[in-house]
Amino acid sequence: MSSPPHTPQALNDIAQQLLGYDPKSLSIDMAREFIATLCESMASEFFNRVDAQEMVAMENALGRTLSQDVYSPMNVPAHTNSAMDGYAFRWQDVGSTQHRAPSEFKVVHTVLAGQAWDAALAKDECVKIMTGGVMPIGSDTVAPMELVHEITNDRAPFQCVRIDSQLFQAGDNRRLIGEDLREGALALAKGTRLHSASMGLLASLGLSHVRVWRCPKVAIFSTGSEVLALGEPFKHGHVYDANRLSLTGLLQGLGVEIVDLGVVRDDPQALKDAFLTAKETADIIITSGGVSVGEADYTKAIMKELGDVAFWRIAMRPGRPFALGRLGSCLLFGLPGNPVAVMVTFLALVRPVVLRLSGQTPQEPDAMWAKSVMDIRKKPGRTEYQRGLTHLSELGQLCVGLTGNQGSGILSSMVQGDCLIVLEHDQGDVKAGDLIKIWPLKSLI
């Protein structure tokens, strides 16, 4: 049964609950608290919808998020089997002295992958077995092929091998039944985002389909008459639209459905049409440009006309201008116009919301600590995200330095760097040798 209708809180009401709220200088932590409160008030509208689940084929499940726990319907492996090509035998037959001499075994059968041999091994008997072959009754160890000496005797009715048991231990080279998963055990928990390994795990259980949360729809567009779409001839004083492509890459990594509305010029009707289209087709709307002080008022005016929107100046660098709002049941994020600021504000403030809407637990990117190799100037009172490049010292310690120019329009610094150096709100200057927090970019962009 779906949740009863619920009226989300107005942004002004949320603001009244936050001690020290100042839209002209809002800390990152308070911005996150505000966004979390708004999301919570909208939960019944789209975060917890019963109809937001669907069954998808395993081959289409990459990047999707499980909407229910998955329990193993079987043991994995389903039987004890050989982990390599070799000879399966009973360890008790090699004796128990500390210095064991090589032992001879009679080869009584060959077991191929996927096959089983119903007979039990007698004393000093073994089977030749291939990787994946079911271990015979009584056998408990596999001697690798390269450590077994075949004894040639044309007059003997059977083959014999000599196994040097000093080269391995009892129980070596076998995979036990249920070693990976026992029948009935929790295989993957609700909220798990599926990647290649988890998809393989579910496939090993014989599951052809899996129940996941509906793929969130995120509408994106860039604003500004000076912004050129890719393919347009260059014009003096204009810039090509890098923001939409950066956002597309950031969103694709989160497994969402992207509604790309292109570049929208500074025209009231064009902007209104874009917002209305996004409102009807998406769960989240992300724009870039048009929210800074001194820019054309059209974007902000249309946002206010169509929804409940707050405009902030966040105490962060890069990414000071920011808009948050609600258009009907859609969340709206208005990001700055500079390329690096777009990426940083998305990672710091928008990404956790997209994760939550996908059914995952919202969280900051995984942080690491590294030793700064240089002095870094930093004023307390704002959070800074500097582009950094890491390396390992001769002693194996993770070290980091700035990539160079930290301007919010220097997109090449996001390519040259491999992390964001996170300097917290109250933090001051960094000295060479200090430990500082970093967000590795490899898993984020």
C-alpha positions in Angstrom: 0.0 0.0 0.0 1.4 3.4 -1.0 2.0 6.2 1.5 -0.8 8.6 2.2 -0.6 12.1 0.5 1.8 14.3 2.2 2.4 18.0 1.7 6.2 18.7 1.6 7.5 21.5 3.7 8.0 24.9 2.1 11.6 25.9 1.8 11.0 28.9 4.0 9.6 26.6 6.8 12.8 24.5 6.5 14.9 27.6 6.7 13.2 28.6 10.0 14.2 25.3 11.6 18.0 25.8 10.9 19.8 27.8 13.5 22.0 30.4 11.9 20.6 30.0 8.4 22.0 32.6 6.1 21.3 32.2 2.3 24.1 34.7 1.5 26.8 32.6 3.3 25.7 29.1 3.8 28.1 26.4 5.0 28.4 23.1 3.2 27.1 21.3 6.3 24.0 23.5 6.6 23.3 23.2 2.9 23.4 19.4 3.2 21.1 19.5 6.3 18.7 21.7 4.4 18.7 19.4 1.3 18.3 16.3 3.5 15.3 17.9 5.3 13.7 18.7 2.0 14.2 15.2 0.6 12.7 13.7 3.8 9.6 15.9 3.4 9.3 14.7 -0.2 9.9 11.1 0.6 6.3 10.0 0.1 6.3 11.6 -3.3 9.0 9.7 -5.0 11.6 8.1 -2.6 9.4 5.4 -1.2 6.9 4.8 -4.1 5.8 1.1 -4.3 5.6 1.4 -8.1 9.2 2.5 -8.2 10.3 -1.1 -8.4 10.8 -3.3 -11.5 12.2 -6.6 -12.6 15.1 -6.4 -15.1 17.1 -9.1 -16.9 20.5 -9.7 -15.4 22.2 -8.5 -18.5 20.5 -5.1 -18.1 21.1 -4.8 -14.3 24.5 -3.1 -14.3 24.4 0.1 -12.2 20.9 -0.6 -10.9 20.1 -0.8 -7.2 18.4 -3.8 -5.5 15.0 -3.0 -4.0 14.9 -6.2 -1.9 17.3 -8.6 -0.2 18.5 -11.5 -2.3 19.0 -14.9 -0.5 20.9 -17.7 -2.1 18.6 -20.5 -3.3 21.4 -23.0 -3.4 24.9 -23.7 -2.2 27.7 -22.1 -4.1 29.6 -24.1 -5.1 26.9 -26.7 -5.3 29.4 -29.5 -4.6 33.0 -29.8 -3.4 35.1 -29.7 -6.5 38.7 -29.4 -7.7 40.2 -25.9 -7.9 42.7 -27.0 -10.6 43.8 -29.8 -12.9 45.5 -32.6 -10.9 44.9 -35.8 -9.0 42.4 -36.1 -6.1 43.3 -38.5 -3.3 42.9 -39.2 0.4 45.4 -37.3 2.5 45.4 -40.1 5.1 47.1 -42.3 2.6 50.4 -40.3 2.5 51.1 -41.0 6.2 51.5 -38.7 9.1 55.3 -38.4 9.6 56.9 -35.0 9.4 59.2 -36.0 6.6 56.9 -37.8 4.2 58.3 -39.7 1.3 56.6 -39.5 -2.1 53.6 -42.0 -2.2 52.4 -44.1 -5.1 48.7 -44.1 -6.1 46.7 -46.1 -8.6 44.7 -44.0 -11.0 41.2 -45.5 -11.1 39.2 -42.9 -13.1 39.3 -39.5 -14.8 36.8 -36.9 -13.7 36.1 -34.0 -16.1 34.7 -30.6 -15.3 31.0 -30.8 -14.4 31.2 -34.6 -13.9 30.8 -36.7 -10.8 32.1 -40.2 -10.0 29.8 -42.1 -7.7 32.4 -44.7 -6.4 34.5 -44.1 -3.3 38.2 -44.1 -3.3 40.0 -47.0 -1.6 43.4 -46.9 0.1 46.1 -45.7 -2.3 43.7 -44.9 -5.0 43.3 -41.5 -6.8 41.5 -40.0 -9.8 42.7 -37.7 -12.4 40.5 -34.7 -12.1 40.0 -31.5 -14.1 39.2 -28.0 -12.7 35.6 -28.0 -11.6 35.3 -31.8 -11.4 33.3 -33.1 -8.4 35.6 -34.5 -5.8 35.1 -38.3 -5.4 33.7 -39.7 -2.1 36.6 -40.0 0.4 39.0 -37.6 -1.4 40.0 -34.4 0.3 43.1 -33.1 -1.4 44.2 -32.4 -5.0 47.8 -32.6 -6.1 48.5 -30.2 -9.0 49.3 -31.9 -12.3 52.8 -30.3 -12.4 53.7 -31.8 -8.9 52.7 -35.4 -9.9 55.1 -37.9 -11.5 53.4 -40.4 -13.8 54.9 -43.9 -13.5 55.2 -45.7 -16.9 54.6 -49.4 -16.8 53.3 -50.9 -20.0 52.7 -54.3 -18.3 50.4 -52.8 -15.6 46.6 -52.8 -16.3 46.3 -49.4 -14.7 48.3 -46.2 -14.5 50.2 -45.2 -11.3 51.4 -41.8 -10.2 53.8 -40.7 -7.5 52.7 -37.7 -5.4 55.2 -35.7 -3.3 53.0 -34.7 -0.4 55.8 -32.5 1.1 54.9 -29.8 -1.4 51.4 -29.0 -0.2 49.0 -29.5 2.7 45.9 -31.5 3.5 42.8 -30.0 1.9 44.7 -28.0 -0.7 43.3 -27.1 -4.1 39.7 -28.0 -3.5 36.6 -25.7 -3.3 34.2 -26.8 -0.6 30.4 -27.0 -1.1 28.8 -23.7 0.0 32.3 -22.1 0.4 31.1 -19.0 -1.4 27.5 -19.0 -0.2 25.4 -21.4 1.8 21.8 -22.1 0.8 19.5 -19.5 2.5 22.3 -17.1 3.2 22.0 -13.4 2.4 23.7 -13.0 -0.9 23.2 -9.2 -1.5 21.3 -6.7 0.7 18.6 -4.3 -0.4 20.2 -1.1 -1.5 23.2 -2.7 -3.1 24.2 -1.1 -6.4 25.1 -3.8 -8.9 28.5 -3.9 -10.5 30.3 -6.6 -12.5 31.2 -8.8 -9.5 27.7 -8.6 -7.9 26.1 -9.4 -11.2 28.3 -12.4 -11.5 27.4 -13.5 -8.0 23.7 -13.3 -8.8 24.2 -15.2 -12.0 26.0 -17.9 -10.1 22.8 -18.4 -8.2 20.9 -19.1 -11.5 19.0 -15.8 -11.3 17.9 -14.5 -14.7 16.1 -11.5 -13.4 16.4 -9.3 -10.3 14.1 -6.7 -8.7 15.5 -3.2 -8.6 14.4 0.3 -7.9 13.1 2.2 -10.9 15.9 4.0 -12.7 15.6 7.7 -11.7 15.1 10.2 -14.4 17.3 13.3 -14.3 16.7 16.2 -16.7 19.7 18.4 -17.5 20.2 21.6 -19.5 22.6 24.5 -19.7 21.4 28.1 -19.8 22.8 31.1 -21.4 22.7 32.8 -24.9 26.5 32.7 -24.9 26.6 28.9 -24.7 27.1 27.0 -27.9 25.9 23.4 -28.4 28.5 21.0 -29.8 28.6 21.1 -33.6 27.7 24.8 -33.8 30.3 27.1 -35.5 32.3 29.1 -32.9 31.3 32.7 -32.3 33.4 35.4 -30.7 32.5 35.9 -27.1 30.8 32.5 -26.8 31.8 29.2 -25.2 31.0 25.6 -26.0 28.8 23.7 -23.5 31.1 21.6 -21.4 28.8 21.4 -18.4 26.2 19.1 -19.9 28.8 16.6 -21.0 30.5 16.6 -17.6 27.1 16.2 -15.8 26.2 13.3 -18.2 29.4 11.5 -17.3 28.8 12.0 -13.6 25.2 10.8 -13.8 25.9 7.8 -16.1 28.2 6.4 -13.4 25.2 6.4 -11.0 22.9 4.4 -13.2 20.2 7.0 -13.9 18.2 7.8 -17.0 19.2 11.1 -18.4 16.8 13.5 -20.1 19.0 15.9 -22.1 17.2 19.1 -22.9 20.3 20.7 -24.5 21.2 24.4 -24.3 18.4 26.9 -23.5 19.0 30.5 -24.4 18.3 33.5 -22.1 14.6 33.8 -23.2 11.7 33.6 -20.8 9.5 31.4 -22.9 12.3 29.1 -23.9 13.3 28.7 -20.3 9.7 28.2 -19.1 9.2 25.5 -21.8 12.4 23.7 -20.7 11.4 23.7 -17.0 7.9 22.5 -17.8 9.2 19.7 -20.0 11.7 18.6 -17.3 9.0 18.8 -14.6 6.7 16.4 -16.5 9.4 13.9 -17.4 12.0 13.8 -14.6 12.5 13.2 -10.9 15.4 15.6 -10.6 16.2 18.7 -12.7 19.8 20.0 -12.9 20.6 23.2 -14.6 23.9 25.0 -15.0 24.3 28.8 -15.3 21.9 31.6 -14.6 22.0 31.6 -10.8 24.9 34.0 -10.1 24.5 37.5 -8.9 24.5 39.9 -11.8 23.5 37.4 -14.5 20.3 37.7 -16.5 17.3 37.3 -14.2 15.3 35.1 -16.5 16.4 31.7 -15.2 15.9 32.7 -11.5 12.6 34.4 -12.3 11.2 31.3 -14.1 12.3 29.0 -11.3 10.4 31.2 -8.8 7.4 31.4 -11.0 7.1 27.6 -11.4 8.1 26.4 -8.0 9.4 26.9 -4.5 13.1 27.9 -4.9 15.9 29.2 -2.7 19.0 30.9 -4.0 22.1 30.6 -2.0 25.7 31.7 -1.9 27.4 28.7 -0.3 30.7 29.2 1.6 32.6 26.9 -0.7 35.2 27.2 -3.4 34.6 26.6 -6.2 30.8 26.8 -6.5 29.5 29.7 -4.5 26.1 30.3 -6.4 23.6 27.6 -6.0 19.8 27.2 -6.3 17.6 24.5 -4.6 14.0 24.1 -5.1 10.9 22.0 -5.9 8.9 22.1 -9.0 5.8 19.9 -8.3 7.3 16.6 -7.2 10.7 17.3 -8.8 13.8 18.4 -7.0 15.6 21.3 -8.7 19.3 22.0 -8.5 20.6 25.1 -10.1 24.4 24.8 -10.4 27.0 27.5 -11.2 28.1 28.2 -14.8 31.8 27.5 -14.4 32.8 23.9 -15.5 34.8 22.9 -12.4 32.2 24.5 -10.1 29.5 22.4 -11.7 31.4 19.2 -11.1 32.4 20.1 -7.5 28.9 21.2 -6.4 27.4 18.1 -8.0 29.8 15.8 -6.1 29.4 17.7 -2.8 25.6 18.3 -2.8 23.7 16.6 -5.6 25.3 13.2 -5.8 24.0 12.0 -2.4 20.5 12.9 -3.5 20.8 10.9 -6.7 22.1 8.0 -4.7 19.1 8.1 -2.4 16.6 8.4 -5.2 18.3 5.3 -6.7 17.6 3.4 -3.5 21.1 3.6 -2.1 22.3 5.1 1.1 23.3 8.7 0.6 26.9 9.4 1.5 29.9 11.5 0.8 32.6 10.0 -1.5 35.0 7.7 0.2 37.8 9.9 1.8 41.5 9.2 2.2 44.3 11.0 4.0 47.5 12.1 2.4 50.5 14.2 3.3 50.7 17.6 1.7 53.9 18.2 -0.2 53.4 22.0 -0.1 52.0 24.9 1.8 48.4 25.7 0.8 46.7 29.0 1.7 43.2 28.6 3.1 40.9 31.0 4.9 38.7 29.7 7.6 35.0 30.2 7.0 34.5 28.2 3.7 35.0 24.7 2.4 37.5 24.4 -0.4 37.9 21.6 -3.0 41.3 21.9 -4.6 42.4 19.7 -7.4 45.3 17.5 -6.4 47.7 14.9 -7.7 48.9 12.1 -5.5 52.0 9.9 -5.5 53.7 7.5 -3.1 56.8 8.5 -1.3 59.9 6.3 -1.1 58.6 5.1 2.2 55.2 4.2 0.7 53.3 7.1 2.2 50.5 8.7 0.1 51.4 12.3 -0.7 49.5 15.0 -2.5 50.1 18.4 -4.1 48.0 20.9 -6.1 47.7 20.6 -9.9 48.4 24.3 -10.4 45.8 26.9 -11.3 42.7 26.3 -9.2 40.3 28.6 -11.1 36.8 27.4 -11.4 36.9 27.6 -15.1 40.2 25.5 -15.5 38.6 22.2 -16.5 42.0 20.8 -17.5 42.9 20.7 -13.8 40.2 18.1 -13.3 41.9 16.0 -16.0 45.4 16.4 -14.7 44.5 15.8 -11.1 43.4 12.4 -9.6 41.7 13.7 -6.4 40.0 16.6 -4.8 41.7 18.0 -1.7 39.0 18.8 0.8 39.8 21.6 3.1 37.1 21.9 5.8 35.0 25.0 6.7 37.0 25.9 9.9 40.4 24.8 8.6 43.2 27.4 8.1 46.4 27.3 6.1 48.0 23.9 5.4 51.7 23.4 6.0 53.9 21.0 4.0 53.8 17.7 5.9 50.3 18.1 7.2 47.8 15.3 6.7 44.8 16.4 4.6 41.6 14.8 3.4 41.2 13.9 -0.2 38.5 12.4 -2.4 40.0 10.1 -5.1 38.4 11.0 -8.4 38.7 7.7 -10.1 35.5 6.3 -8.7 33.6 9.6 -9.0 34.2 10.9 -12.5 
